Amino acid sequence: MQTVEIVEVAPRDGIQNEPVILATDDKVALVEKAIAAGIRRIEVTSFVNPKRVPQMGDAAELVAALPERDDVTYIALVLNERGFERAVETDIDEINFVVVTTDTFNQKNQGATTMETVGTWTEIAGRASGVVSAGVTVAAAFGCPFEGEVPIDRLLRVVDAVAAGNPREIAIADTIGVATPRDVAERVGAVIKRFPDIPIRCHFHNTRNTGFANAWAAIEAGATTLDSSFAGVGGCPFAPRATGNIATEDLVYMLDRAGITTGVDLDLSIAAAQWLEEKLGKTLPGQVMKAGGFPKAA
């Protein structure tokens, strides 16, 4: 039976752009709901400048408050060496570094060119060896809000450069939600063919309503790990109009109905999405949280 791993990103990528700042206890509760639903890898926070992303100001406190679970991997985002140093002062299980494919976006996100940031990643990867598991996300892999089209050759050059740091995983991210299934098949397929021994994770936003079709295309191309966020909440603070992630409960429904195993409980995912919607005080884009699962016969 085919299996797909789901990484829950609501506690980090999901809420990072929300004006309502959740209390640390509420963030812990969100993580606990993900665990209860069966999710075993969770992106819990980011060690970034809290002046730029206020929602992540409690990163160290949050990690200290998380449930101790041998069967759960907690992931934190880092963008630079200072973020890495802050992260490894905690008990975080895994760090995820980010490199953006285009210089303009990377400059806005991290204050450096793409290849300068690749150099930082290489240094961090070396320092992380034997200390903490380290993966890398290649962001804006399908298009950039500032430079437009990202040629596949540019994507592959960046992937080649980050792969030299021996990441535990490479995530291919459609940060602004512009990809189509054909793009995904071509680009994810090319990365997997180039690096068959490095696990490939995919991160899709549903900005233009192609996120779930893209997730399916990624699975067909050979990806076995997908990011998603309860209720489809999410967005990048440094990318204009970059709206929500694909919704966890919607993804679980689609994969369940296709006979693909995720280990994630649909009803508990719906409950988590509804709880998060209430905490944020606004209607969130997830669909299955509104419609429910497949209707039972009368």
C-alpha positions as CSV (number, residue, x, y, z in Angstrom):
1,M,0.0,0.0,0.0
2,Q,1.3,3.5,-0.9
3,T,2.2,5.8,2.0
4,V,2.6,9.5,2.1
5,E,4.0,11.4,5.1
6,I,2.2,14.6,6.1
7,V,4.2,17.4,7.8
8,E,1.9,19.8,9.7
9,V,3.0,23.4,9.2
10,A,0.2,25.3,10.8
11,P,2.1,26.3,14.0
12,R,4.8,28.0,11.9
13,D,4.0,28.7,8.2
14,G,0.3,28.6,8.9
15,I,0.0,31.3,11.6
16,Q,3.2,33.3,11.0
17,N,1.4,36.0,9.0
18,E,-1.7,36.2,11.2
19,P,-2.5,39.5,13.0
20,V,-3.9,37.6,16.0
21,I,-0.9,36.6,18.1
22,L,-1.6,33.2,19.7
23,A,-0.5,32.6,23.2
24,T,2.3,30.0,23.7
25,D,-0.2,27.7,25.4
26,D,-2.5,27.9,22.4
27,K,0.4,27.0,20.1
28,V,1.2,24.0,22.3
29,A,-2.4,23.0,22.1
30,L,-2.3,23.2,18.3
31,V,0.8,20.9,18.3
32,E,-1.0,18.5,20.6
33,K,-4.0,18.4,18.3
34,A,-1.7,17.5,15.4
35,I,-0.1,14.7,17.4
36,A,-3.6,13.4,18.5
37,A,-4.6,13.3,14.8
38,G,-1.6,11.1,14.0
39,I,0.9,13.6,12.6
40,R,4.5,12.7,13.5
41,R,6.5,15.6,12.0
42,I,5.4,19.1,12.9
43,E,6.9,22.4,11.9
44,V,6.4,24.2,15.2
45,T,8.2,27.6,15.0
46,S,10.9,29.7,13.4
47,F,13.9,31.3,14.9
48,V,13.7,34.6,13.1
49,N,13.7,38.2,14.1
50,P,10.5,38.8,16.1
51,K,10.4,42.4,14.9
52,R,9.9,41.0,11.4
53,V,7.6,38.1,12.3
54,P,6.0,38.9,15.7
55,Q,4.1,35.6,15.8
56,M,7.3,33.7,16.2
57,G,8.6,35.8,19.2
58,D,8.2,32.9,21.6
59,A,10.2,30.3,19.7
60,A,12.4,29.1,22.5
61,E,9.6,29.2,25.1
62,L,7.4,27.1,22.8
63,V,10.0,24.4,22.1
64,A,10.6,24.1,25.9
65,A,6.8,23.7,26.4
66,L,6.2,21.0,23.8
67,P,5.3,17.5,24.9
68,E,8.2,15.1,25.1
69,R,7.6,12.4,22.5
70,D,10.1,9.9,21.1
71,D,7.8,9.3,18.2
72,V,7.3,12.9,17.1
73,T,9.8,15.1,15.2
74,Y,9.6,18.9,15.9
75,I,11.0,21.1,13.1
76,A,12.1,24.7,13.4
77,L,12.8,27.1,10.5
78,V,16.1,29.0,10.5
79,L,17.2,31.7,8.0
80,N,20.7,32.5,9.1
81,E,23.5,31.6,11.5
82,R,21.9,33.5,14.4
83,G,18.7,31.6,14.0
84,F,20.6,28.3,13.9
85,E,22.5,29.2,17.1
86,R,19.2,30.0,18.8
87,A,17.6,26.8,17.6
88,V,20.4,24.5,18.8
89,E,20.2,26.1,22.3
90,T,16.8,24.4,22.5
91,D,15.8,20.7,22.3
92,I,14.5,21.1,18.7
93,D,14.7,17.8,16.8
94,E,15.3,19.2,13.3
95,I,16.0,22.5,11.6
96,N,14.9,23.5,8.1
97,F,17.0,26.2,6.3
98,V,15.6,28.2,3.4
99,V,17.2,29.2,0.2
100,V,15.1,31.2,-2.4
101,T,15.7,30.5,-6.0
102,T,15.8,34.2,-7.0
103,D,18.1,36.9,-5.8
104,T,15.4,39.6,-5.4
105,F,13.1,37.4,-3.2
106,N,16.1,36.0,-1.3
107,Q,17.3,39.5,-0.6
108,K,13.9,40.5,0.8
109,N,13.6,37.2,2.8
110,Q,17.2,36.9,4.1
111,G,19.1,40.0,3.1
112,A,21.5,38.3,0.8
113,T,21.8,36.8,-2.7
114,T,20.7,33.2,-3.4
115,M,24.3,31.9,-3.6
116,E,25.4,33.9,-0.5
117,T,22.6,32.1,1.4
118,V,23.7,28.8,-0.1
119,G,27.1,29.5,1.4
120,T,25.5,30.1,4.8
121,W,23.5,26.9,4.4
122,T,26.7,25.0,3.7
123,E,28.3,26.4,6.9
124,I,25.2,25.6,9.0
125,A,25.0,22.1,7.6
126,G,28.5,21.4,8.6
127,R,27.9,22.8,12.1
128,A,24.7,20.8,12.4
129,S,26.3,17.4,11.7
130,G,26.1,15.3,14.8
131,V,24.1,18.0,16.6
132,V,20.7,18.3,14.9
133,S,19.1,16.9,11.8
134,A,19.2,19.6,9.1
135,G,17.1,19.9,5.9
136,V,16.7,22.6,3.4
137,T,13.8,24.2,1.5
138,V,14.3,25.6,-2.0
139,A,11.6,28.3,-2.0
140,A,9.9,30.0,-5.0
141,A,10.8,26.9,-7.0
142,F,8.0,27.5,-9.5
143,G,7.9,31.3,-9.7
144,C,8.9,34.5,-8.0
145,P,6.6,37.5,-7.2
146,F,9.5,39.9,-8.1
147,E,11.3,38.3,-11.0
148,G,8.5,36.2,-12.5
149,E,9.3,32.9,-14.2
150,V,12.0,30.8,-12.6
151,P,13.7,28.7,-15.3
152,I,14.1,25.0,-14.4
153,D,17.8,25.3,-15.0
154,R,18.0,28.0,-12.3
155,L,16.0,25.7,-9.9
156,L,18.3,22.8,-10.6
157,R,21.5,24.9,-10.1
158,V,20.2,25.9,-6.7
159,V,19.2,22.3,-5.8
160,D,22.7,21.2,-6.9
161,A,24.2,23.8,-4.6
162,V,22.2,23.0,-1.5
163,A,22.5,19.2,-2.1
164,A,26.3,19.6,-1.6
165,G,25.5,20.3,2.1
166,N,24.2,16.7,2.4
167,P,20.7,17.7,3.7
168,R,18.5,15.0,5.4
169,E,15.8,16.2,3.0
170,I,15.2,18.8,0.2
171,A,11.8,20.5,0.2
172,I,10.6,22.0,-3.1
173,A,8.3,24.9,-2.3
174,D,5.7,26.7,-4.4
175,T,5.9,29.7,-2.0
176,I,3.5,31.9,-3.9
177,G,1.1,29.3,-5.3
178,V,1.7,29.6,-9.0
179,A,2.6,26.0,-10.0
180,T,0.4,23.7,-12.2
181,P,0.5,19.9,-12.2
182,R,2.6,19.9,-15.4
183,D,5.2,22.2,-13.7
184,V,5.3,19.9,-10.6
185,A,5.7,16.7,-12.7
186,E,8.6,18.3,-14.6
187,R,10.4,19.9,-11.7
188,V,9.9,17.4,-8.9
189,G,10.6,14.6,-11.3
190,A,13.8,16.3,-12.4
191,V,15.0,16.8,-8.8
192,I,14.2,13.2,-7.9
193,K,16.0,11.9,-10.9
194,R,19.0,14.0,-10.1
195,F,19.1,13.1,-6.4
196,P,17.4,9.7,-6.0
197,D,19.0,9.2,-2.6
198,I,17.8,12.4,-1.0
199,P,14.2,12.4,0.3
200,I,12.1,15.0,-1.5
201,R,9.4,16.9,0.3
202,C,6.9,19.2,-1.4
203,H,5.3,22.4,-0.1
204,F,2.3,23.8,-1.9
205,H,0.1,26.8,-1.5
206,N,-3.5,26.9,-2.8
207,T,-3.3,30.5,-3.8
208,R,-4.7,29.9,-7.3
209,N,-6.6,26.8,-6.5
210,T,-4.1,24.4,-7.9
211,G,-2.5,23.2,-4.7
212,F,-4.2,19.8,-4.4
213,A,-3.8,19.0,-8.0
214,N,-0.1,19.9,-7.5
215,A,0.1,17.6,-4.4
216,W,-1.3,14.7,-6.5
217,A,1.2,15.4,-9.3
218,A,4.0,15.5,-6.7
219,I,3.0,12.0,-5.5
220,E,2.9,10.7,-9.0
221,A,6.3,12.2,-9.6
222,G,7.7,10.3,-6.6
223,A,7.5,12.6,-3.7
224,T,6.6,10.8,-0.4
225,T,6.3,13.8,2.0
226,L,3.9,16.7,1.7
227,D,3.4,19.8,3.8
228,S,0.0,21.0,4.8
229,S,-1.7,23.2,7.3
230,F,-4.9,22.8,9.3
231,A,-7.8,24.8,7.8
232,G,-5.5,25.9,4.9
233,V,-4.1,28.8,7.0
234,G,-0.9,30.4,5.9
235,G,1.1,32.9,3.9
236,C,4.6,34.4,3.5
237,P,5.2,37.8,5.1
238,F,7.7,38.7,2.4
239,A,5.7,37.7,-0.7
240,P,2.7,39.8,-1.9
241,R,-0.7,37.9,-2.0
242,A,0.9,34.6,-1.0
243,T,-2.2,33.0,0.6
244,G,-2.8,29.8,2.4
245,N,-1.2,26.3,2.4
246,I,-3.1,23.3,1.2
247,A,-5.4,22.3,4.1
248,T,-4.4,19.2,6.0
249,E,-7.9,17.8,6.4
250,D,-8.6,18.3,2.7
251,L,-5.3,16.5,1.8
252,V,-6.1,13.7,4.2
253,Y,-9.6,13.3,2.7
254,M,-8.2,13.1,-0.9
255,L,-5.5,10.6,0.0
256,D,-7.8,8.5,2.1
257,R,-10.3,8.2,-0.7
258,A,-7.4,7.3,-3.1
259,G,-6.3,4.4,-0.8
260,I,-3.1,6.2,0.2
261,T,-2.0,5.7,3.8
262,T,-1.1,8.8,5.9
263,G,-1.7,7.6,9.4
264,V,-3.7,10.8,10.0
265,D,-7.2,10.8,11.4
266,L,-9.6,12.9,9.3
267,D,-12.2,13.7,12.0
268,L,-9.5,14.8,14.4
269,S,-7.9,16.9,11.7
270,I,-11.3,18.6,11.0
271,A,-11.7,19.3,14.7
272,A,-8.2,20.8,14.9
273,A,-9.0,23.0,11.9
274,Q,-12.3,24.2,13.4
275,W,-10.5,25.0,16.7
276,L,-7.8,27.0,14.9
277,E,-10.5,28.9,13.0
278,E,-12.1,29.8,16.3
279,K,-8.8,30.9,17.8
280,L,-8.0,33.2,14.9
281,G,-11.5,34.6,14.8
282,K,-12.1,34.4,11.1
283,T,-13.2,32.1,8.4
284,L,-10.4,29.9,7.1
285,P,-10.2,28.5,3.5
286,G,-10.4,24.7,4.3
287,Q,-13.3,23.0,2.6
288,V,-13.6,19.6,4.3
289,M,-13.8,21.3,7.7
290,K,-17.1,22.8,6.4
291,A,-18.4,19.8,4.4
292,G,-17.2,16.9,6.5
293,G,-15.9,13.6,5.3
294,F,-17.6,11.3,2.8
295,P,-21.3,11.2,3.7
296,K,-22.6,8.0,5.3
297,A,-25.5,6.2,3.7
298,A,-28.9,7.0,5.2
